[in-house]
Amino acid sequence: MAKKQKEAVVEAVITALGSNFVAGETVVGDIDASELKEYKKEARQIVFDGVLSGDINYTKDLTDEKTIRKYANNVVDNYIRRAKELNAGQSYKPSKEGTKRDLKLKALSALISTGKVVEGTEDYNSVISSIATRKEEIVQERGSKSVKRTEINMDSLPPHLQELAKANLGNPS
């Protein structure tokens, strides 16, 4: 039976690191960049070979080696960042905050996508204005490295849109 992706990648990285890996202590991402490059290269080859041999679950075309190589590169990089087993049990924390992770911005965008706010209306313009304002705030906050994902001037929205935005956010502060 073929191994699952995560299991296979974690094993490949541990195999590539050999005696340089100590379970529960080693944070793979903290290894010297030039050394890590070589370990990644070896782990990627192990994953690539495992996919081709059928030892690792892979549902796409096995004859497209270029795609398989790209897949192996991406999953190794991903699990080096995210797998607790490769990071001394530490949970993954994204290095960047921004518009894709901003809950207020998501809620405002959801207002537009629901169709309840019609383009060209005052409500629509108010939401668009709030989105633009929030994006500017994020850019400014990013410079200070302290993005506050829950700040938005709800007073700038009409009352019925405030309720809709609050419903999409859960319990905003």
URNOR-V345878 format. One line per field, one symbol per residue. phi: phi as a letter, one per 40 degrees, with the letter a starting at -180 (. if undefined). burial: b if it has 24 or more other C-alpha atoms within 12 Angstrom, else e. A space follows every 10 residues. Layout:
phi->???
burial->???
//
This chain:
phi->.cccdcdccd cccccccfcc bbdgbcbdcc cddcccdccc dccccccdcc cccgcbdacc cccccccccc dcdcccdccc cbcccbbfgc ccbdcbbicc bccccccccc dcccgcbcdg cccccccdcc cccccccccc cdccgbcbcb caccccccdc cccccccccg bcc
burial->eeeebbbbbb bbbbbbbeee beeeebbbbe eeeeebeebb bbbbbbbbbb bbeeebbbee eeeeeeebbe bbbebbbbbb bbbbbbbeee eeeeeeebbe ebbbbbbbbb bbeeeebeee eebbebbbeb bebbbebbee eeeeeebbbb bbbbeebeee bbebbbeebe eee
//
